[in-house]
């Protein structure tokens, strides 16, 4: 099966005052196939979120290529970028911040829905509630509904469960696991146990590079790289 998302030699360097240039992502390459749930784990600052921001074009890459459904999206802008967002969507760690606090969740979800009436769109979320009026889990469900309303082929979850309690984490993962079709999920998470439960494959990032990859059992139970062993030992 051909990948829906291919990342090739992706690189990003930042210039920080007083610190010079720092490479946040260095030669990252991987494929994501339809229906696959691929996890990325690593400590804070390892480059996980930067990779997500590069793929979704929230940041410009310094080098490398990003292929989405066979199209090179590495440098797309404007109208072409809006077209890309029909195929790829992102769910963030703090969903309340991604909604307009002055508008209801139903309106927020409705912005993404095409071809539905306002009434039908409102039925997709907690129609008359504002982000601050619902729990974190409810708000995250609304954020997922908004992302899925576009009918994307790739869903990127950037620490989407980290701010939730254990029970709600399970509910969100069950929701994502139950999605039908060929939706591919890139699951960025620092919680190794969640990745083991949810993902088909996992990548380990350290200092901007992928240092190990494989199935969750291979990586977590039989780590080969010293950093992976350190990461696992730190949570056991």
VENZIWO-V246563 format. One record per residue. N is the residue number from 0. RES is the residue in one small letter. BURIAL is 1 if it has 16 or more other C-alpha atoms within 10 Angstrom, else 0. Layout:
n:N res:RES burial:BURIAL
n:N res:RES burial:BURIAL
//
This chain:
n:0 res:x burial:0
n:1 res:x burial:0
n:2 res:x burial:1
n:3 res:x burial:1
n:4 res:x burial:1
n:5 res:x burial:1
n:6 res:x burial:1
n:7 res:x burial:0
n:8 res:x burial:0
n:9 res:x burial:1
n:10 res:x burial:1
n:11 res:x burial:1
n:12 res:x burial:0
n:13 res:x burial:0
n:14 res:x burial:0
n:15 res:x burial:0
n:16 res:x burial:0
n:17 res:x burial:0
n:18 res:x burial:0
n:19 res:x burial:0
n:20 res:x burial:0
n:21 res:x burial:0
n:22 res:x burial:0
n:23 res:x burial:1
n:24 res:x burial:1
n:25 res:x burial:1
n:26 res:x burial:0
n:27 res:x burial:1
n:28 res:x burial:1
n:29 res:x burial:1
n:30 res:x burial:0
n:31 res:x burial:1
n:32 res:x burial:1
n:33 res:x burial:1
n:34 res:x burial:1
n:35 res:x burial:1
n:36 res:x burial:1
n:37 res:x burial:1
n:38 res:x burial:1
n:39 res:x burial:1
n:40 res:x burial:1
n:41 res:x burial:1
n:42 res:x burial:0
n:43 res:x burial:0
n:44 res:x burial:0
n:45 res:x burial:1
n:46 res:x burial:1
n:47 res:x burial:1
n:48 res:x burial:1
n:49 res:x burial:1
n:50 res:x burial:1
n:51 res:x burial:1
n:52 res:x burial:1
n:53 res:x burial:1
n:54 res:x burial:1
n:55 res:x burial:1
n:56 res:x burial:1
n:57 res:x burial:0
n:58 res:x burial:0
n:59 res:x burial:0
n:60 res:x burial:1
n:61 res:x burial:0
n:62 res:x burial:1
n:63 res:x burial:1
n:64 res:x burial:1
n:65 res:x burial:1
n:66 res:x burial:1
n:67 res:x burial:1
n:68 res:x burial:1
n:69 res:x burial:0
n:70 res:x burial:0
n:71 res:x burial:0
n:72 res:x burial:1
n:73 res:x burial:1
n:74 res:x burial:0
n:75 res:x burial:0
n:76 res:x burial:0
n:77 res:x burial:0
n:78 res:x burial:0
n:79 res:x burial:0
n:80 res:x burial:0
n:81 res:x burial:0
n:82 res:x burial:0
n:83 res:x burial:1
n:84 res:x burial:1
n:85 res:x burial:1
n:86 res:x burial:1
n:87 res:x burial:1
n:88 res:x burial:1
n:89 res:x burial:1
n:90 res:x burial:1
n:91 res:x burial:1
n:92 res:x burial:1
n:93 res:x burial:1
n:94 res:x burial:1
n:95 res:x burial:1
n:96 res:x burial:0
n:97 res:x burial:0
n:98 res:x burial:1
n:99 res:x burial:0
n:100 res:x burial:0
n:101 res:x burial:0
n:102 res:x burial:0
n:103 res:x burial:1
n:104 res:x burial:1
n:105 res:x burial:1
n:106 res:x burial:1
n:107 res:x burial:1
n:108 res:x burial:1
n:109 res:x burial:1
n:110 res:x burial:0
n:111 res:x burial:1
n:112 res:x burial:1
n:113 res:x burial:0
n:114 res:x burial:0
n:115 res:x burial:0
n:116 res:x burial:0
n:117 res:x burial:0
n:118 res:x burial:0
n:119 res:x burial:0
n:120 res:x burial:1
n:121 res:x burial:1
n:122 res:x burial:0
n:123 res:x burial:1
n:124 res:x burial:1
n:125 res:x burial:1
n:126 res:x burial:1
n:127 res:x burial:0
n:128 res:x burial:0
n:129 res:x burial:1
n:130 res:x burial:1
n:131 res:x burial:0
n:132 res:x burial:0
n:133 res:x burial:0
n:134 res:x burial:0
n:135 res:x burial:1
n:136 res:x burial:1
n:137 res:x burial:1
n:138 res:x burial:1
n:139 res:x burial:1
n:140 res:x burial:1
n:141 res:x burial:1
n:142 res:x burial:1
n:143 res:x burial:1
n:144 res:x burial:1
n:145 res:x burial:1
n:146 res:x burial:1
n:147 res:x burial:1
n:148 res:x burial:1
n:149 res:x burial:1
n:150 res:x burial:1
n:151 res:x burial:1
n:152 res:x burial:1
n:153 res:x burial:1
n:154 res:x burial:1
n:155 res:x burial:1
n:156 res:x burial:1
n:157 res:x burial:1
n:158 res:x burial:1
n:159 res:x burial:1
n:160 res:x burial:1
n:161 res:x burial:1
n:162 res:x burial:0
n:163 res:x burial:1
n:164 res:x burial:0
n:165 res:x burial:0
n:166 res:x burial:0
n:167 res:x burial:1
n:168 res:x burial:1
n:169 res:x burial:1
n:170 res:x burial:0
n:171 res:x burial:1
n:172 res:x burial:0
n:173 res:x burial:0
n:174 res:x burial:0
n:175 res:x burial:1
n:176 res:x burial:0
n:177 res:x burial:0
n:178 res:x burial:0
n:179 res:x burial:0
n:180 res:x burial:0
n:181 res:x burial:0
n:182 res:x burial:1
n:183 res:x burial:1
n:184 res:x burial:1
n:185 res:x burial:1
n:186 res:x burial:1
n:187 res:x burial:1
n:188 res:x burial:1
n:189 res:x burial:1
n:190 res:x burial:0
n:191 res:x burial:1
n:192 res:x burial:0
n:193 res:x burial:1
n:194 res:x burial:1
n:195 res:x burial:1
n:196 res:x burial:0
n:197 res:x burial:1
n:198 res:x burial:1
n:199 res:x burial:1
n:200 res:x burial:1
n:201 res:x burial:1
n:202 res:x burial:1
n:203 res:x burial:1
n:204 res:x burial:1
n:205 res:x burial:1
n:206 res:x burial:1
n:207 res:x burial:1
n:208 res:x burial:1
n:209 res:x burial:1
n:210 res:x burial:1
n:211 res:x burial:1
n:212 res:x burial:1
n:213 res:x burial:0
n:214 res:x burial:1
n:215 res:x burial:1
n:216 res:x burial:0
n:217 res:x burial:0
n:218 res:x burial:1
n:219 res:x burial:1
n:220 res:x burial:0
n:221 res:x burial:0
n:222 res:x burial:1
n:223 res:x burial:0
n:224 res:x burial:0
n:225 res:x burial:0
n:226 res:x burial:1
n:227 res:x burial:1
n:228 res:x burial:0
n:229 res:x burial:0
n:230 res:x burial:1
n:231 res:x burial:1
n:232 res:x burial:0
n:233 res:x burial:0
n:234 res:x burial:0
n:235 res:x burial:0
//
